[in-house]
Amino acid sequence: MSWIYLDNNATSKIDPAVLESMLPYLQESYGNASSVQHRMGREANQAIEVARQQVANKLSCRTNEIFFVSGATEGINMVLRGVAEAYRRKGQHIITCRTEHKAVLSTCAILEKRGVEITYLPVDEHGQIDLQLLEDSIRADTILVSIMAANNESGVIHPVDEIAALCRRKDVLYFCDATQYVGKQDLNLETTPIDILTFSAHKFHGPKGVGILYIRRKSKPIQIPALISGGKQEQGLRGGTLQVANIVGCGKALDIAKQQPHIRNYRDLLEREVLARIPQTFVHGSKAKRLDNTSFIAFRHIKSAELMTSLPDVALSTGSACASGLLDPSHVLKAMQVSDEDAFSSVRFSLSKFTEQSEISSAIDELVHTVEQIRTLSPVWKLFKDGLID
């Protein structure tokens, strides 16, 4: 069996058209975009502005609201740390969610040690937040609500339109980690009043090492100090030489990104066949609105690590790539009230526009065969079959 890649929420294959758009700025037009005194520098600068316009067009916002960073992790750190510093006189209360990416949760933990109070909203068993609880949690000293658009593990989509409208009504900044959302779902920032947003290009077939930070222009400007000081690049918000080729690739990747109806069909095929052919399996968050490409499946009474090791030709994951290697169960699944046993038995499948139906069919057959083999030799499975454990 040839290699099958089903780990696109970790990273995705660069689109050939994106690579082609980048090559000139790695080979011929390799100037520093800040060196506008000569032609090669001006070419690089112009290429960056074209990319900025592509991003702005896709998100229905203005070019002066778009900033290039190294990726969503940097954007998250810049926003959380920066807002906590800039708005400390207004308050020291931030609201987030227990299923956020580790970049958010780890940064919030650091801020807590510095005296910032963090409210971590729970989710139900489907991974959904309670909007009424969010509203009730907003206080006079709340300076930021940080809730992602779509979860990287479960694929569960949060109601960003309603969250943004609520925060606007309450006069609280709304920051959205849209890393898994942008490039897969349509987002119109003209109609969805998100204040601050970040994402990474490599999640939608762009290059690694580049991302976007969007900061809405408001009558009362949003205050976010620079995380990386240096020159006056990016309106003084981020010092450092701009990665021209990566930025060009980011713009191109987002420009050509669109929803792919076949992806959902393939995901549904995967889930339908797995649940029908492999007993004691279920899909996390199946009753919630989810990303079309994501399926987080529990194979009960099997360790996910053992299952993936037994499938060397299929690229899968147990959840977030940033948390791989941890001995603890997925914090996302734990927040969804999943038992440790079922959390350790869960595998994430994430598809892309390059995924083919034949690959899904082959992966299903391999899964069925491999699970049967593992369970045949498993004393735990025998105990279950004998009715001695649930």
C-alpha positions as semicolon CSV with decimal commas, in nm:
position;residue;x (nm);y (nm);z (nm)
1;M;0,000;0,000;0,000
2;S;0,132;0,345;-0,090
3;W;0,166;0,625;0,165
4;I;-0,165;0,782;0,277
5;Y;-0,151;1,122;0,448
6;L;-0,446;1,193;0,680
7;D;-0,286;1,442;0,920
8;N;-0,366;1,769;0,745
9;N;-0,468;1,952;1,062
10;A;-0,105;1,920;1,170
11;T;0,024;2,051;0,839
12;S;-0,071;2,026;0,474
13;K;0,108;1,967;0,146
14;I;0,213;2,287;-0,025
15;D;0,007;2,352;-0,336
16;P;0,220;2,340;-0,656
17;A;0,077;2,679;-0,760
18;V;0,186;2,823;-0,424
19;L;0,538;2,685;-0,462
20;E;0,560;2,828;-0,812
21;S;0,460;3,174;-0,686
22;M;0,735;3,159;-0,421
23;L;1,030;3,046;-0,632
24;P;1,113;3,383;-0,794
25;Y;1,157;3,537;-0,449
26;L;1,395;3,260;-0,344
27;Q;1,608;3,277;-0,659
28;E;1,592;3,593;-0,872
29;S;1,401;3,861;-0,677
30;Y;1,562;3,788;-0,342
31;G;1,588;4,146;-0,220
32;N;1,507;4,273;0,128
33;A;1,160;4,426;0,122
34;S;1,282;4,712;0,339
35;S;1,555;4,805;0,089
36;V;1,329;5,018;-0,128
37;Q;1,623;5,227;-0,252
38;H;1,690;4,974;-0,529
39;R;1,481;4,778;-0,778
40;M;1,515;4,432;-0,621
41;G;1,406;4,561;-0,281
42;R;1,109;4,741;-0,437
43;E;1,008;4,421;-0,618
44;A;1,007;4,233;-0,288
45;N;0,812;4,509;-0,118
46;Q;0,555;4,513;-0,396
47;A;0,517;4,134;-0,378
48;I;0,440;4,159;-0,006
49;E;0,176;4,423;-0,067
50;V;0,016;4,206;-0,336
51;A;-0,001;3,921;-0,081
52;R;-0,146;4,156;0,179
53;Q;-0,416;4,258;-0,068
54;Q;-0,493;3,892;-0,145
55;V;-0,543;3,820;0,225
56;A;-0,754;4,133;0,275
57;N;-0,972;4,046;-0,025
58;K;-1,031;3,693;0,104
59;L;-1,126;3,810;0,453
60;S;-1,318;4,122;0,339
61;C;-1,106;4,362;0,539
62;R;-0,854;4,642;0,476
63;T;-0,487;4,591;0,395
64;N;-0,375;4,807;0,688
65;E;-0,546;4,557;0,921
66;I;-0,326;4,268;0,801
67;F;0,013;4,192;0,959
68;F;0,249;3,910;0,866
69;V;0,393;3,704;1,152
70;S;0,572;3,368;1,176
71;G;0,250;3,180;1,249
72;A;-0,048;3,153;1,480
73;T;0,161;3,072;1,788
74;E;0,341;3,403;1,758
75;G;0,012;3,581;1,692
76;I;-0,145;3,423;1,999
77;N;0,147;3,521;2,220
78;M;0,154;3,875;2,083
79;V;-0,217;3,927;2,145
80;L;-0,257;3,765;2,487
81;R;0,060;3,910;2,634
82;G;0,013;4,244;2,461
83;V;-0,350;4,298;2,560
84;A;-0,276;4,198;2,921
85;E;-0,001;4,460;2,929
86;A;-0,176;4,740;2,739
87;Y;-0,513;4,712;2,915
88;R;-0,400;4,643;3,271
89;R;-0,553;4,969;3,392
90;K;-0,895;4,866;3,259
91;G;-0,877;4,520;3,410
92;Q;-0,692;4,192;3,441
93;H;-0,959;3,942;3,344
94;I;-0,949;3,725;3,030
95;I;-1,203;3,463;2,922
96;T;-1,104;3,160;2,718
97;C;-1,212;2,796;2,678
98;R;-1,077;2,468;2,812
99;T;-1,046;2,323;2,461
100;E;-0,828;2,599;2,317
101;H;-0,495;2,519;2,153
102;K;-0,200;2,476;2,388
103;A;-0,053;2,801;2,256
104;V;-0,345;2,983;2,418
105;L;-0,364;2,774;2,734
106;S;0,012;2,783;2,800
107;T;0,025;3,160;2,752
108;C;-0,276;3,206;2,979
109;A;-0,101;2,999;3,246
110;I;0,197;3,236;3,228
111;L;-0,033;3,538;3,255
112;E;-0,201;3,388;3,561
113;K;0,135;3,383;3,737
114;R;0,158;3,755;3,663
115;G;-0,174;3,830;3,829
116;V;-0,414;3,807;3,535
117;E;-0,736;3,624;3,620
118;I;-0,838;3,370;3,358
119;T;-1,187;3,221;3,328
120;Y;-1,180;2,887;3,145
121;L;-1,522;2,813;2,997
122;P;-1,626;2,447;2,994
123;V;-1,773;2,265;2,696
124;D;-2,043;2,002;2,683
125;E;-1,990;1,642;2,570
126;H;-2,016;1,762;2,209
127;G;-1,740;2,019;2,252
128;Q;-1,975;2,318;2,243
129;I;-1,964;2,624;2,468
130;D;-2,264;2,779;2,643
131;L;-2,316;3,130;2,505
132;Q;-2,521;3,232;2,808
133;L;-2,238;3,126;3,037
134;L;-1,997;3,330;2,825
135;E;-2,219;3,635;2,857
136;D;-2,255;3,583;3,232
137;S;-1,875;3,552;3,266
138;I;-1,804;3,894;3,113
139;R;-1,734;4,149;3,385
140;A;-1,653;4,518;3,402
141;D;-1,282;4,431;3,424
142;T;-1,285;4,179;3,137
143;I;-1,037;4,293;2,874
144;L;-1,045;4,003;2,625
145;V;-1,241;3,697;2,515
146;S;-1,019;3,441;2,340
147;I;-1,217;3,160;2,177
148;M;-1,107;2,970;1,868
149;A;-1,314;2,931;1,552
150;A;-1,270;2,555;1,512
151;N;-1,101;2,298;1,731
152;N;-0,787;2,140;1,591
153;E;-0,860;1,798;1,744
154;S;-1,237;1,747;1,728
155;G;-1,309;1,983;1,441
156;V;-1,599;2,133;1,641
157;I;-1,684;2,481;1,515
158;H;-1,771;2,754;1,765
159;P;-2,040;3,016;1,683
160;V;-1,798;3,298;1,602
161;D;-2,071;3,527;1,465
162;E;-2,264;3,510;1,791
163;I;-1,950;3,539;2,005
164;A;-1,830;3,843;1,810
165;A;-2,172;4,012;1,832
166;L;-2,190;3,944;2,207
167;C;-1,843;4,088;2,268
168;R;-1,923;4,396;2,063
169;R;-2,242;4,447;2,262
170;K;-2,046;4,411;2,587
171;D;-1,761;4,634;2,462
172;V;-1,501;4,360;2,513
173;L;-1,232;4,266;2,261
174;Y;-1,281;3,932;2,085
175;F;-0,968;3,745;1,977
176;C;-1,016;3,440;1,757
177;D;-0,760;3,170;1,679
178;A;-0,884;3,076;1,332
179;T;-0,595;2,847;1,244
180;Q;-0,811;2,548;1,147
181;Y;-1,095;2,759;1,008
182;V;-0,948;2,998;0,754
183;G;-0,891;2,835;0,417
184;K;-1,154;2,569;0,491
185;Q;-1,461;2,778;0,575
186;D;-1,565;3,119;0,443
187;L;-1,507;3,410;0,680
188;N;-1,623;3,767;0,613
189;L;-1,477;4,011;0,864
190;E;-1,699;4,286;0,729
191;T;-2,007;4,108;0,863
192;T;-1,848;3,911;1,149
193;P;-1,711;4,171;1,395
194;I;-1,408;3,979;1,524
195;D;-1,160;4,232;1,665
196;I;-0,838;4,029;1,640
197;L;-0,768;3,708;1,451
198;T;-0,470;3,489;1,372
199;F;-0,390;3,183;1,160
200;S;-0,106;2,997;0,986
201;A;-0,057;2,942;0,612
202;H;0,062;2,582;0,633
203;K;-0,284;2,463;0,737
204;F;-0,427;2,544;0,392
205;H;-0,146;2,434;0,159
206;G;0,081;2,732;0,211
207;P;0,437;2,735;0,346
208;K;0,537;2,686;0,709
209;G;0,681;2,977;0,903
210;V;0,430;3,246;0,807
211;G;0,092;3,348;0,936
212;I;-0,148;3,638;0,965
213;L;-0,247;3,865;1,250
214;Y;-0,557;4,070;1,178
215;I;-0,630;4,372;1,399
216;R;-0,950;4,561;1,327
217;R;-0,921;4,936;1,276
218;K;-1,157;5,099;1,524
219;S;-1,234;5,458;1,624
220;K;-1,056;5,376;1,948
221;P;-0,746;5,187;1,822
222;I;-0,677;4,843;1,966
223;Q;-0,355;4,854;2,166
224;I;-0,116;4,563;2,111
225;P;0,254;4,632;2,175
226;A;0,515;4,460;1,960
227;L;0,630;4,120;2,081
228;I;0,944;4,136;1,866
229;S;1,109;4,476;1,865
230;G;1,347;4,591;1,595
231;G;1,285;4,793;1,281
232;K;0,964;4,954;1,166
233;Q;0,840;4,659;0,962
234;E;0,466;4,585;0,969
235;Q;0,374;4,934;1,087
236;G;0,615;4,893;1,376
237;L;0,424;4,596;1,516
238;R;0,685;4,330;1,432
239;G;1,054;4,391;1,383
240;G;1,266;4,170;1,159
241;T;1,335;4,110;0,791
242;L;1,018;4,002;0,616
243;Q;1,014;3,649;0,471
244;V;0,916;3,755;0,121
245;A;0,879;3,412;-0,041
246;N;0,675;3,274;0,250
247;I;0,452;3,580;0,255
248;V;0,395;3,552;-0,120
249;G;0,307;3,186;-0,070
250;C;0,067;3,273;0,212
251;G;-0,117;3,522;-0,007
252;K;-0,138;3,283;-0,299
253;A;-0,253;2,989;-0,083
254;L;-0,537;3,190;0,069
255;D;-0,628;3,342;-0,266
256;I;-0,691;2,998;-0,420
257;A;-0,836;2,834;-0,107
258;K;-1,201;2,737;-0,126
259;Q;-1,440;2,491;0,029
260;Q;-1,414;2,146;-0,126
261;P;-1,747;1,956;-0,111
262;H;-1,579;1,621;-0,179
263;I;-1,382;1,643;0,145
264;R;-1,695;1,614;0,358
265;N;-1,818;1,326;0,143
266;Y;-1,490;1,140;0,202
267;R;-1,498;1,214;0,575
268;D;-1,855;1,088;0,598
269;L;-1,756;0,775;0,405
270;L;-1,472;0,715;0,649
271;E;-1,695;0,753;0,954
272;R;-1,979;0,548;0,811
273;E;-1,756;0,256;0,716
274;V;-1,549;0,258;1,035
275;L;-1,855;0,262;1,260
276;A;-2,027;-0,008;1,054
277;R;-1,730;-0,244;1,019
278;I;-1,544;-0,196;1,348
279;P;-1,740;-0,255;1,670
280;Q;-1,704;-0,029;1,974
281;T;-1,612;0,285;1,781
282;F;-1,760;0,634;1,798
283;V;-1,690;0,984;1,668
284;H;-1,617;1,266;1,912
285;G;-1,834;1,575;1,857
286;S;-2,044;1,403;1,593
287;K;-2,359;1,593;1,697
288;A;-2,192;1,933;1,673
289;K;-2,114;2,146;1,370
290;R;-1,767;2,037;1,261
291;L;-1,503;2,109;1,000
292;D;-1,568;1,906;0,686
293;N;-1,222;1,751;0,692
294;T;-1,189;1,636;1,055
295;S;-1,290;1,316;1,231
296;F;-1,174;1,219;1,580
297;I;-1,263;0,852;1,630
298;A;-1,239;0,639;1,944
299;F;-1,146;0,270;1,898
300;R;-1,242;0,136;2,237
301;H;-1,007;-0,101;2,422
302;I;-0,715;-0,024;2,188
303;K;-0,433;0,219;2,259
304;S;-0,417;0,476;1,980
305;A;-0,036;0,463;1,990
306;E;-0,043;0,090;1,921
307;L;-0,294;0,135;1,639
308;M;-0,090;0,404;1,467
309;T;0,234;0,206;1,504
310;S;0,059;-0,085;1,334
311;L;-0,036;0,142;1,042
312;P;0,308;0,263;0,925
313;D;0,179;0,365;0,581
314;V;-0,102;0,587;0,709
315;A;-0,025;0,927;0,864
316;L;-0,261;0,985;1,158
317;S;-0,241;1,159;1,494
318;T;-0,383;1,145;1,845
319;G;-0,475;1,515;1,832
320;S;-0,267;1,830;1,835
321;A;0,081;1,799;1,685
322;C;0,202;2,046;1,948
323;A;0,103;1,802;2,223
324;S;0,245;1,487;2,067
325;G;0,462;1,285;2,300
326;L;0,270;1,391;2,610
327;L;0,171;1,114;2,849
328;D;-0,155;1,284;2,948
329;P;-0,483;1,224;2,763
330;S;-0,608;1,492;2,522
331;H;-0,717;1,799;2,717
332;V;-0,985;1,854;2,451
333;L;-1,140;1,512;2,507
334;K;-1,113;1,544;2,884
335;A;-1,301;1,874;2,864
336;M;-1,567;1,689;2,661
337;Q;-1,609;1,446;2,956
338;V;-1,443;1,158;2,773
339;S;-1,287;0,892;2,998
340;D;-0,910;0,850;3,005
341;E;-0,945;0,505;2,849
342;D;-1,146;0,634;2,553
343;A;-0,921;0,940;2,518
344;F;-0,614;0,717;2,491
345;S;-0,801;0,511;2,230
346;S;-0,879;0,804;1,998
347;V;-0,723;0,883;1,662
348;R;-0,769;1,197;1,453
349;F;-0,816;1,181;1,077
350;S;-0,784;1,509;0,888
351;L;-0,829;1,528;0,511
352;S;-0,738;1,784;0,246
353;K;-0,825;1,874;-0,112
354;F;-0,548;1,637;-0,222
355;T;-0,705;1,338;-0,042
356;E;-0,845;1,083;-0,287
357;Q;-1,138;0,848;-0,238
358;S;-0,916;0,548;-0,312
359;E;-0,694;0,652;-0,022
360;I;-0,992;0,663;0,213
361;S;-1,105;0,319;0,098
362;S;-0,757;0,175;0,146
363;A;-0,723;0,337;0,488
364;I;-1,058;0,190;0,597
365;D;-0,957;-0,160;0,488
366;E;-0,625;-0,128;0,670
367;L;-0,800;-0,002;0,984
368;V;-1,049;-0,287;0,986
369;H;-0,775;-0,546;0,941
370;T;-0,537;-0,390;1,194
371;V;-0,797;-0,337;1,466
372;E;-0,909;-0,698;1,430
373;Q;-0,550;-0,819;1,462
374;I;-0,478;-0,610;1,771
375;R;-0,801;-0,707;1,944
376;T;-0,752;-1,076;1,871
377;L;-0,433;-1,068;2,079
378;S;-0,566;-0,829;2,344
379;P;-0,655;-0,960;2,692
380;V;-0,852;-0,639;2,752
381;W;-1,068;-0,706;2,447
382;K;-1,125;-1,062;2,568
383;L;-1,242;-0,929;2,904
384;F;-1,484;-0,702;2,723
385;K;-1,611;-0,983;2,502
386;D;-1,665;-1,197;2,811
387;G;-1,868;-0,918;2,970
388;L;-1,621;-0,863;3,253
389;I;-1,559;-0,495;3,170
390;D;-1,767;-0,226;2,998
